[in-house]
Amino acid sequence: MGLGGISVWQLLIVLLIVVMLFGTKRLKGLGSDLGDAIKGFRKSMGTEDEKPGVEEKRPHTIDAEARKVDEPVKKD
């Protein structure tokens, strides 16, 4: 028993018929076209396999000065 009641022999026969109808070159072309489409989709979604270069980490500084408060803080 195979997938959903289809035996392995039936799957092989269907595969053989598909190869005979379309030919190996055309199936290979379809496979590469499908791969390119998936690659383009990933690129547009921003999940490309290639990682961008590592950015240089620089310390961040904040320029500020403290001033004295004239009134004390009231506690309720």
PDB file of N, CA, C and O in Angstrom:
ATOM      1  N   MET A   1       0.835  -1.174   0.000  1.00  0.00           N
ATOM      2  CA  MET A   1       0.000   0.000   0.000  1.00  0.00           C
ATOM      3  C   MET A   1       0.883   1.241   0.000  1.00  0.00           C
ATOM      4  O   MET A   1       1.858   1.299   0.748  1.00  0.00           O
ATOM      5  N   GLY A   2       0.571   2.199  -0.796  1.00  0.00           N
ATOM      6  CA  GLY A   2       1.339   3.429  -0.903  1.00  0.00           C
ATOM      7  C   GLY A   2       0.591   4.595  -0.285  1.00  0.00           C
ATOM      8  O   GLY A   2       0.061   4.491   0.821  1.00  0.00           O
ATOM      9  N   LEU A   3       0.554   5.673  -0.987  1.00  0.00           N
ATOM     10  CA  LEU A   3      -0.100   6.881  -0.507  1.00  0.00           C
ATOM     11  C   LEU A   3      -1.583   6.867  -0.851  1.00  0.00           C
ATOM     12  O   LEU A   3      -1.939   6.863  -2.030  1.00  0.00           O
ATOM     13  N   GLY A   4      -2.433   6.859   0.130  1.00  0.00           N
ATOM     14  CA  GLY A   4      -3.872   6.968  -0.102  1.00  0.00           C
ATOM     15  C   GLY A   4      -4.448   5.857  -0.950  1.00  0.00           C
ATOM     16  O   GLY A   4      -5.367   6.103  -1.731  1.00  0.00           O
ATOM     17  N   GLY A   5      -3.948   4.658  -0.824  1.00  0.00           N
ATOM     18  CA  GLY A   5      -4.474   3.538  -1.587  1.00  0.00           C
ATOM     19  C   GLY A   5      -3.813   3.334  -2.938  1.00  0.00           C
ATOM     20  O   GLY A   5      -4.199   2.433  -3.682  1.00  0.00           O
ATOM     21  N   ILE A   6      -2.820   4.157  -3.268  1.00  0.00           N
ATOM     22  CA  ILE A   6      -2.091   4.005  -4.534  1.00  0.00           C
ATOM     23  C   ILE A   6      -0.816   3.226  -4.234  1.00  0.00           C
ATOM     24  O   ILE A   6      -0.048   3.605  -3.350  1.00  0.00           O
ATOM     25  N   SER A   7      -0.593   2.149  -4.958  1.00  0.00           N
ATOM     26  CA  SER A   7       0.593   1.327  -4.706  1.00  0.00           C
ATOM     27  C   SER A   7       1.822   1.948  -5.366  1.00  0.00           C
ATOM     28  O   SER A   7       1.719   2.862  -6.184  1.00  0.00           O
ATOM     29  N   VAL A   8       2.967   1.432  -4.990  1.00  0.00           N
ATOM     30  CA  VAL A   8       4.235   1.912  -5.536  1.00  0.00           C
ATOM     31  C   VAL A   8       4.293   1.654  -7.039  1.00  0.00           C
ATOM     32  O   VAL A   8       4.796   2.491  -7.789  1.00  0.00           O
ATOM     33  N   TRP A   9       3.783   0.503  -7.486  1.00  0.00           N
ATOM     34  CA  TRP A   9       3.809   0.174  -8.914  1.00  0.00           C
ATOM     35  C   TRP A   9       2.970   1.164  -9.721  1.00  0.00           C
ATOM     36  O   TRP A   9       3.362   1.549 -10.823  1.00  0.00           O
ATOM     37  N   GLN A  10       1.838   1.574  -9.194  1.00  0.00           N
ATOM     38  CA  GLN A  10       1.005   2.549  -9.902  1.00  0.00           C
ATOM     39  C   GLN A  10       1.710   3.896 -10.007  1.00  0.00           C
ATOM     40  O   GLN A  10       1.627   4.563 -11.038  1.00  0.00           O
ATOM     41  N   LEU A  11       2.408   4.303  -8.938  1.00  0.00           N
ATOM     42  CA  LEU A  11       3.171   5.551  -8.981  1.00  0.00           C
ATOM     43  C   LEU A  11       4.291   5.478 -10.014  1.00  0.00           C
ATOM     44  O   LEU A  11       4.532   6.447 -10.734  1.00  0.00           O
ATOM     45  N   LEU A  12       4.975   4.341 -10.093  1.00  0.00           N
ATOM     46  CA  LEU A  12       6.045   4.179 -11.077  1.00  0.00           C
ATOM     47  C   LEU A  12       5.508   4.221 -12.504  1.00  0.00           C
ATOM     48  O   LEU A  12       6.146   4.793 -13.388  1.00  0.00           O
ATOM     49  N   ILE A  13       4.352   3.627 -12.736  1.00  0.00           N
ATOM     50  CA  ILE A  13       3.745   3.651 -14.073  1.00  0.00           C
ATOM     51  C   ILE A  13       3.363   5.073 -14.460  1.00  0.00           C
ATOM     52  O   ILE A  13       3.596   5.488 -15.596  1.00  0.00           O
ATOM     53  N   VAL A  14       2.781   5.824 -13.532  1.00  0.00           N
ATOM     54  CA  VAL A  14       2.417   7.221 -13.808  1.00  0.00           C
ATOM     55  C   VAL A  14       3.670   8.038 -14.091  1.00  0.00           C
ATOM     56  O   VAL A  14       3.676   8.853 -15.015  1.00  0.00           O
ATOM     57  N   LEU A  15       4.730   7.835 -13.312  1.00  0.00           N
ATOM     58  CA  LEU A  15       5.987   8.542 -13.534  1.00  0.00           C
ATOM     59  C   LEU A  15       6.570   8.212 -14.903  1.00  0.00           C
ATOM     60  O   LEU A  15       7.057   9.107 -15.593  1.00  0.00           O
ATOM     61  N   LEU A  16       6.531   6.959 -15.303  1.00  0.00           N
ATOM     62  CA  LEU A  16       7.027   6.544 -16.613  1.00  0.00           C
ATOM     63  C   LEU A  16       6.237   7.207 -17.740  1.00  0.00           C
ATOM     64  O   LEU A  16       6.822   7.652 -18.728  1.00  0.00           O
ATOM     65  N   ILE A  17       4.927   7.276 -17.601  1.00  0.00           N
ATOM     66  CA  ILE A  17       4.087   7.918 -18.625  1.00  0.00           C
ATOM     67  C   ILE A  17       4.398   9.405 -18.721  1.00  0.00           C
ATOM     68  O   ILE A  17       4.467   9.950 -19.823  1.00  0.00           O
ATOM     69  N   VAL A  18       4.588  10.075 -17.571  1.00  0.00           N
ATOM     70  CA  VAL A  18       4.914  11.506 -17.578  1.00  0.00           C
ATOM     71  C   VAL A  18       6.248  11.741 -18.269  1.00  0.00           C
ATOM     72  O   VAL A  18       6.376  12.678 -19.057  1.00  0.00           O
ATOM     73  N   VAL A  19       7.247  10.904 -17.985  1.00  0.00           N
ATOM     74  CA  VAL A  19       8.561  11.049 -18.625  1.00  0.00           C
ATOM     75  C   VAL A  19       8.450  10.814 -20.125  1.00  0.00           C
ATOM     76  O   VAL A  19       9.094  11.508 -20.911  1.00  0.00           O
ATOM     77  N   MET A  20       7.641   9.845 -20.524  1.00  0.00           N
ATOM     78  CA  MET A  20       7.481   9.567 -21.955  1.00  0.00           C
ATOM     79  C   MET A  20       6.763  10.714 -22.671  1.00  0.00           C
ATOM     80  O   MET A  20       7.095  11.033 -23.813  1.00  0.00           O
ATOM     81  N   LEU A  21       5.794  11.329 -22.016  1.00  0.00           N
ATOM     82  CA  LEU A  21       5.049  12.422 -22.648  1.00  0.00           C
ATOM     83  C   LEU A  21       5.879  13.697 -22.766  1.00  0.00           C
ATOM     84  O   LEU A  21       5.914  14.321 -23.827  1.00  0.00           O
ATOM     85  N   PHE A  22       6.543  14.084 -21.683  1.00  0.00           N
ATOM     86  CA  PHE A  22       7.228  15.372 -21.661  1.00  0.00           C
ATOM     87  C   PHE A  22       8.710  15.280 -21.981  1.00  0.00           C
ATOM     88  O   PHE A  22       9.282  16.257 -22.465  1.00  0.00           O
ATOM     89  N   GLY A  23       9.341  14.172 -21.737  1.00  0.00           N
ATOM     90  CA  GLY A  23      10.778  14.045 -21.979  1.00  0.00           C
ATOM     91  C   GLY A  23      11.580  14.560 -20.798  1.00  0.00           C
ATOM     92  O   GLY A  23      11.114  15.397 -20.025  1.00  0.00           O
ATOM     93  N   THR A  24      12.792  14.045 -20.674  1.00  0.00           N
ATOM     94  CA  THR A  24      13.616  14.406 -19.520  1.00  0.00           C
ATOM     95  C   THR A  24      14.113  15.845 -19.588  1.00  0.00           C
ATOM     96  O   THR A  24      14.245  16.498 -18.553  1.00  0.00           O
ATOM     97  N   LYS A  25      14.393  16.354 -20.796  1.00  0.00           N
ATOM     98  CA  LYS A  25      14.885  17.728 -20.920  1.00  0.00           C
ATOM     99  C   LYS A  25      13.828  18.731 -20.482  1.00  0.00           C
ATOM    100  O   LYS A  25      14.132  19.707 -19.797  1.00  0.00           O
ATOM    101  N   ARG A  26      12.601  18.489 -20.875  1.00  0.00           N
ATOM    102  CA  ARG A  26      11.525  19.413 -20.512  1.00  0.00           C
ATOM    103  C   ARG A  26      11.247  19.360 -19.008  1.00  0.00           C
ATOM    104  O   ARG A  26      10.996  20.394 -18.388  1.00  0.00           O
ATOM    105  N   LEU A  27      11.289  18.164 -18.421  1.00  0.00           N
ATOM    106  CA  LEU A  27      11.092  18.039 -16.977  1.00  0.00           C
ATOM    107  C   LEU A  27      12.228  18.705 -16.206  1.00  0.00           C
ATOM    108  O   LEU A  27      12.004  19.313 -15.159  1.00  0.00           O
ATOM    109  N   LYS A  28      13.459  18.587 -16.733  1.00  0.00           N
ATOM    110  CA  LYS A  28      14.599  19.244 -16.099  1.00  0.00           C
ATOM    111  C   LYS A  28      14.437  20.760 -16.159  1.00  0.00           C
ATOM    112  O   LYS A  28      14.735  21.458 -15.190  1.00  0.00           O
ATOM    113  N   GLY A  29      13.965  21.266 -17.293  1.00  0.00           N
ATOM    114  CA  GLY A  29      13.714  22.702 -17.430  1.00  0.00           C
ATOM    115  C   GLY A  29      12.630  23.188 -16.482  1.00  0.00           C
ATOM    116  O   GLY A  29      12.736  24.273 -15.910  1.00  0.00           O
ATOM    117  N   LEU A  30      11.585  22.379 -16.319  1.00  0.00           N
ATOM    118  CA  LEU A  30      10.520  22.747 -15.380  1.00  0.00           C
ATOM    119  C   LEU A  30      11.046  22.790 -13.951  1.00  0.00           C
ATOM    120  O   LEU A  30      10.663  23.659 -13.167  1.00  0.00           O
ATOM    121  N   GLY A  31      11.922  21.853 -13.618  1.00  0.00           N
ATOM    122  CA  GLY A  31      12.496  21.829 -12.273  1.00  0.00           C
ATOM    123  C   GLY A  31      13.355  23.048 -11.994  1.00  0.00           C
ATOM    124  O   GLY A  31      13.276  23.632 -10.913  1.00  0.00           O
ATOM    125  N   SER A  32      14.178  23.437 -12.966  1.00  0.00           N
ATOM    126  CA  SER A  32      15.023  24.617 -12.762  1.00  0.00           C
ATOM    127  C   SER A  32      14.185  25.891 -12.728  1.00  0.00           C
ATOM    128  O   SER A  32      14.492  26.809 -11.968  1.00  0.00           O
ATOM    129  N   ASP A  33      13.129  25.958 -13.542  1.00  0.00           N
ATOM    130  CA  ASP A  33      12.234  27.118 -13.501  1.00  0.00           C
ATOM    131  C   ASP A  33      11.534  27.226 -12.151  1.00  0.00           C
ATOM    132  O   ASP A  33      11.381  28.320 -11.610  1.00  0.00           O
ATOM    133  N   LEU A  34      11.115  26.100 -11.619  1.00  0.00           N
ATOM    134  CA  LEU A  34      10.470  26.091 -10.307  1.00  0.00           C
ATOM    135  C   LEU A  34      11.452  26.540  -9.223  1.00  0.00           C
ATOM    136  O   LEU A  34      11.078  27.288  -8.321  1.00  0.00           O
ATOM    137  N   GLY A  35      12.694  26.090  -9.308  1.00  0.00           N
ATOM    138  CA  GLY A  35      13.718  26.511  -8.349  1.00  0.00           C
ATOM    139  C   GLY A  35      13.979  28.002  -8.416  1.00  0.00           C
ATOM    140  O   GLY A  35      14.116  28.653  -7.380  1.00  0.00           O
ATOM    141  N   ASP A  36      14.049  28.557  -9.626  1.00  0.00           N
ATOM    142  CA  ASP A  36      14.244  29.997  -9.785  1.00  0.00           C
ATOM    143  C   ASP A  36      13.063  30.780  -9.223  1.00  0.00           C
ATOM    144  O   ASP A  36      13.248  31.839  -8.623  1.00  0.00           O
ATOM    145  N   ALA A  37      11.855  30.269  -9.413  1.00  0.00           N
ATOM    146  CA  ALA A  37      10.667  30.946  -8.893  1.00  0.00           C
ATOM    147  C   ALA A  37      10.680  30.968  -7.367  1.00  0.00           C
ATOM    148  O   ALA A  37      10.336  31.979  -6.755  1.00  0.00           O
ATOM    149  N   ILE A  38      11.074  29.862  -6.759  1.00  0.00           N
ATOM    150  CA  ILE A  38      11.143  29.808  -5.296  1.00  0.00           C
ATOM    151  C   ILE A  38      12.220  30.750  -4.780  1.00  0.00           C
ATOM    152  O   ILE A  38      12.028  31.422  -3.766  1.00  0.00           O
ATOM    153  N   LYS A  39      13.347  30.802  -5.472  1.00  0.00           N
ATOM    154  CA  LYS A  39      14.436  31.690  -5.075  1.00  0.00           C
ATOM    155  C   LYS A  39      14.004  33.153  -5.162  1.00  0.00           C
ATOM    156  O   LYS A  39      14.309  33.947  -4.272  1.00  0.00           O
ATOM    157  N   GLY A  40      13.295  33.509  -6.236  1.00  0.00           N
ATOM    158  CA  GLY A  40      12.789  34.868  -6.378  1.00  0.00           C
ATOM    159  C   GLY A  40      11.773  35.216  -5.306  1.00  0.00           C
ATOM    160  O   GLY A  40      11.758  36.341  -4.806  1.00  0.00           O
ATOM    161  N   PHE A  41      10.925  34.263  -4.951  1.00  0.00           N
ATOM    162  CA  PHE A  41       9.937  34.490  -3.897  1.00  0.00           C
ATOM    163  C   PHE A  41      10.624  34.729  -2.562  1.00  0.00           C
ATOM    164  O   PHE A  41      10.245  35.635  -1.820  1.00  0.00           O
ATOM    165  N   ARG A  42      11.630  33.924  -2.254  1.00  0.00           N
ATOM    166  CA  ARG A  42      12.356  34.112  -0.993  1.00  0.00           C
ATOM    167  C   ARG A  42      13.050  35.464  -0.960  1.00  0.00           C
ATOM    168  O   ARG A  42      13.078  36.129   0.076  1.00  0.00           O
ATOM    169  N   LYS A  43      13.611  35.872  -2.096  1.00  0.00           N
ATOM    170  CA  LYS A  43      14.302  37.155  -2.153  1.00  0.00           C
ATOM    171  C   LYS A  43      13.329  38.300  -1.919  1.00  0.00           C
ATOM    172  O   LYS A  43      13.655  39.256  -1.216  1.00  0.00           O
ATOM    173  N   SER A  44      12.135  38.212  -2.503  1.00  0.00           N
ATOM    174  CA  SER A  44      11.156  39.279  -2.324  1.00  0.00           C
ATOM    175  C   SER A  44      10.595  39.300  -0.909  1.00  0.00           C
ATOM    176  O   SER A  44      10.176  40.352  -0.425  1.00  0.00           O
ATOM    177  N   MET A  45      10.582  38.154  -0.243  1.00  0.00           N
ATOM    178  CA  MET A  45      10.095  38.096   1.137  1.00  0.00           C
ATOM    179  C   MET A  45      11.185  38.481   2.136  1.00  0.00           C
ATOM    180  O   MET A  45      10.901  38.648   3.322  1.00  0.00           O
ATOM    181  N   GLY A  46      12.410  38.622   1.678  1.00  0.00           N
ATOM    182  CA  GLY A  46      13.495  39.041   2.555  1.00  0.00           C
ATOM    183  C   GLY A  46      14.106  37.909   3.358  1.00  0.00           C
ATOM    184  O   GLY A  46      14.733  38.168   4.385  1.00  0.00           O
ATOM    185  N   THR A  47      13.951  36.675   2.936  1.00  0.00           N
ATOM    186  CA  THR A  47      14.541  35.546   3.644  1.00  0.00           C
ATOM    187  C   THR A  47      15.546  34.839   2.749  1.00  0.00           C
ATOM    188  O   THR A  47      15.552  33.611   2.664  1.00  0.00           O
ATOM    189  N   GLU A  48      16.364  35.585   2.105  1.00  0.00           N
ATOM    190  CA  GLU A  48      17.383  35.019   1.221  1.00  0.00           C
ATOM    191  C   GLU A  48      18.375  34.218   2.058  1.00  0.00           C
ATOM    192  O   GLU A  48      18.681  34.597   3.188  1.00  0.00           O
ATOM    193  N   ASP A  49      18.868  33.133   1.520  1.00  0.00           N
ATOM    194  CA  ASP A  49      19.794  32.264   2.240  1.00  0.00           C
ATOM    195  C   ASP A  49      21.101  32.973   2.571  1.00  0.00           C
ATOM    196  O   ASP A  49      21.712  32.705   3.605  1.00  0.00           O
ATOM    197  N   GLU A  50      21.528  33.877   1.696  1.00  0.00           N
ATOM    198  CA  GLU A  50      22.779  34.579   1.924  1.00  0.00           C
ATOM    199  C   GLU A  50      22.587  35.631   3.007  1.00  0.00           C
ATOM    200  O   GLU A  50      21.603  36.370   3.008  1.00  0.00           O
ATOM    201  N   LYS A  51      23.550  35.688   3.935  1.00  0.00           N
ATOM    202  CA  LYS A  51      23.461  36.652   5.020  1.00  0.00           C
ATOM    203  C   LYS A  51      24.233  37.905   4.628  1.00  0.00           C
ATOM    204  O   LYS A  51      25.299  37.806   4.021  1.00  0.00           O
ATOM    205  N   PRO A  52      23.710  39.087   4.967  1.00  0.00           N
ATOM    206  CA  PRO A  52      24.439  40.316   4.650  1.00  0.00           C
ATOM    207  C   PRO A  52      25.709  40.412   5.489  1.00  0.00           C
ATOM    208  O   PRO A  52      25.850  39.721   6.498  1.00  0.00           O
ATOM    209  N   GLY A  53      26.625  41.269   5.069  1.00  0.00           N
ATOM    210  CA  GLY A  53      27.882  41.432   5.776  1.00  0.00           C
ATOM    211  C   GLY A  53      27.668  41.907   7.203  1.00  0.00           C
ATOM    212  O   GLY A  53      26.674  42.566   7.509  1.00  0.00           O
ATOM    213  N   VAL A  54      28.600  41.568   8.062  1.00  0.00           N
ATOM    214  CA  VAL A  54      28.498  41.946   9.469  1.00  0.00           C
ATOM    215  C   VAL A  54      28.808  43.427   9.591  1.00  0.00           C
ATOM    216  O   VAL A  54      29.826  43.906   9.092  1.00  0.00           O
ATOM    217  N   GLU A  55      27.917  44.145  10.259  1.00  0.00           N
ATOM    218  CA  GLU A  55      28.132  45.573  10.448  1.00  0.00           C
ATOM    219  C   GLU A  55      29.063  45.797  11.631  1.00  0.00           C
ATOM    220  O   GLU A  55      29.059  45.044  12.604  1.00  0.00           O
ATOM    221  N   GLU A  56      29.852  46.845  11.520  1.00  0.00           N
ATOM    222  CA  GLU A  56      30.775  47.170  12.588  1.00  0.00           C
ATOM    223  C   GLU A  56      30.000  47.774  13.753  1.00  0.00           C
ATOM    224  O   GLU A  56      29.187  48.680  13.565  1.00  0.00           O
ATOM    225  N   LYS A  57      30.256  47.266  14.959  1.00  0.00           N
ATOM    226  CA  LYS A  57      29.560  47.771  16.141  1.00  0.00           C
ATOM    227  C   LYS A  57      30.351  48.935  16.716  1.00  0.00           C
ATOM    228  O   LYS A  57      31.550  48.835  16.974  1.00  0.00           O
ATOM    229  N   ARG A  58      29.634  50.053  16.910  1.00  0.00           N
ATOM    230  CA  ARG A  58      30.254  51.224  17.509  1.00  0.00           C
ATOM    231  C   ARG A  58      29.508  51.539  18.798  1.00  0.00           C
ATOM    232  O   ARG A  58      28.289  51.381  18.859  1.00  0.00           O
ATOM    233  N   PRO A  59      30.219  51.981  19.821  1.00  0.00           N
ATOM    234  CA  PRO A  59      29.528  52.353  21.053  1.00  0.00           C
ATOM    235  C   PRO A  59      28.722  53.629  20.831  1.00  0.00           C
ATOM    236  O   PRO A  59      29.139  54.527  20.100  1.00  0.00           O
ATOM    237  N   HIS A  60      27.572  53.690  21.471  1.00  0.00           N
ATOM    238  CA  HIS A  60      26.715  54.863  21.360  1.00  0.00           C
ATOM    239  C   HIS A  60      26.921  55.743  22.589  1.00  0.00           C
ATOM    240  O   HIS A  60      26.934  55.249  23.716  1.00  0.00           O
ATOM    241  N   THR A  61      27.079  57.029  22.371  1.00  0.00           N
ATOM    242  CA  THR A  61      27.227  57.963  23.482  1.00  0.00           C
ATOM    243  C   THR A  61      26.087  58.962  23.437  1.00  0.00           C
ATOM    244  O   THR A  61      25.582  59.310  22.369  1.00  0.00           O
ATOM    245  N   ILE A  62      25.692  59.418  24.620  1.00  0.00           N
ATOM    246  CA  ILE A  62      24.629  60.411  24.738  1.00  0.00           C
ATOM    247  C   ILE A  62      25.221  61.633  25.416  1.00  0.00           C
ATOM    248  O   ILE A  62      25.777  61.537  26.510  1.00  0.00           O
ATOM    249  N   ASP A  63      25.102  62.781  24.763  1.00  0.00           N
ATOM    250  CA  ASP A  63      25.583  64.032  25.341  1.00  0.00           C
ATOM    251  C   ASP A  63      24.441  64.669  26.126  1.00  0.00           C
ATOM    252  O   ASP A  63      23.420  65.056  25.557  1.00  0.00           O
ATOM    253  N   ALA A  64      24.627  64.773  27.437  1.00  0.00           N
ATOM    254  CA  ALA A  64      23.619  65.391  28.305  1.00  0.00           C
ATOM    255  C   ALA A  64      24.320  65.942  29.533  1.00  0.00           C
ATOM    256  O   ALA A  64      25.435  65.536  29.864  1.00  0.00           O
ATOM    257  N   GLU A  65      23.660  66.863  30.199  1.00  0.00           N
ATOM    258  CA  GLU A  65      24.217  67.387  31.433  1.00  0.00           C
ATOM    259  C   GLU A  65      23.134  67.397  32.501  1.00  0.00           C
ATOM    260  O   GLU A  65      21.952  67.570  32.201  1.00  0.00           O
ATOM    261  N   ALA A  66      23.541  67.211  33.728  1.00  0.00           N
ATOM    262  CA  ALA A  66      22.601  67.169  34.850  1.00  0.00           C
ATOM    263  C   ALA A  66      22.448  68.569  35.425  1.00  0.00           C
ATOM    264  O   ALA A  66      23.389  69.362  35.437  1.00  0.00           O
ATOM    265  N   ARG A  67      21.243  68.852  35.900  1.00  0.00           N
ATOM    266  CA  ARG A  67      21.033  70.120  36.589  1.00  0.00           C
ATOM    267  C   ARG A  67      20.288  69.856  37.886  1.00  0.00           C
ATOM    268  O   ARG A  67      19.527  68.896  38.001  1.00  0.00           O
ATOM    269  N   LYS A  68      20.518  70.708  38.839  1.00  0.00           N
ATOM    270  CA  LYS A  68      19.947  70.544  40.165  1.00  0.00           C
ATOM    271  C   LYS A  68      18.498  71.010  40.156  1.00  0.00           C
ATOM    272  O   LYS A  68      18.176  72.043  39.568  1.00  0.00           O
ATOM    273  N   VAL A  69      17.614  70.238  40.816  1.00  0.00           N
ATOM    274  CA  VAL A  69      16.199  70.581  40.908  1.00  0.00           C
ATOM    275  C   VAL A  69      16.002  71.436  42.148  1.00  0.00           C
ATOM    276  O   VAL A  69      16.465  71.078  43.231  1.00  0.00           O
ATOM    277  N   ASP A  70      15.305  72.590  41.995  1.00  0.00           N
ATOM    278  CA  ASP A  70      15.101  73.511  43.112  1.00  0.00           C
ATOM    279  C   ASP A  70      14.085  72.967  44.119  1.00  0.00           C
ATOM    280  O   ASP A  70      14.286  73.086  45.327  1.00  0.00           O
ATOM    281  N   GLU A  71      12.995  72.373  43.626  1.00  0.00           N
ATOM    282  CA  GLU A  71      11.955  71.879  44.527  1.00  0.00           C
ATOM    283  C   GLU A  71      12.177  70.397  44.812  1.00  0.00           C
ATOM    284  O   GLU A  71      12.484  69.632  43.898  1.00  0.00           O
ATOM    285  N   PRO A  72      12.026  69.986  46.064  1.00  0.00           N
ATOM    286  CA  PRO A  72      12.170  68.565  46.368  1.00  0.00           C
ATOM    287  C   PRO A  72      10.977  67.776  45.827  1.00  0.00           C
ATOM    288  O   PRO A  72       9.895  68.327  45.624  1.00  0.00           O
ATOM    289  N   VAL A  73      11.183  66.524  45.606  1.00  0.00           N
ATOM    290  CA  VAL A  73      10.134  65.656  45.093  1.00  0.00           C
ATOM    291  C   VAL A  73       9.155  65.369  46.223  1.00  0.00           C
ATOM    292  O   VAL A  73       9.564  64.987  47.320  1.00  0.00           O
ATOM    293  N   LYS A  74       7.838  65.555  45.956  1.00  0.00           N
ATOM    294  CA  LYS A  74       6.813  65.330  46.976  1.00  0.00           C
ATOM    295  C   LYS A  74       6.360  63.881  46.928  1.00  0.00           C
ATOM    296  O   LYS A  74       6.090  63.335  45.858  1.00  0.00           O
ATOM    297  N   LYS A  75       6.279  63.267  48.099  1.00  0.00           N
ATOM    298  CA  LYS A  75       5.788  61.899  48.189  1.00  0.00           C
ATOM    299  C   LYS A  75       4.375  61.928  48.733  1.00  0.00           C
ATOM    300  O   LYS A  75       4.112  62.589  49.737  1.00  0.00           O
ATOM    301  N   ASP A  76       3.466  61.225  48.090  1.00  0.00           N
ATOM    302  CA  ASP A  76       2.071  61.188  48.550  1.00  0.00           C
ATOM    303  C   ASP A  76       1.836  60.051  49.489  1.00  0.00           C
ATOM    304  O   ASP A  76       0.719  59.870  49.973  1.00  0.00           O
TER     305      ASP A  76
END
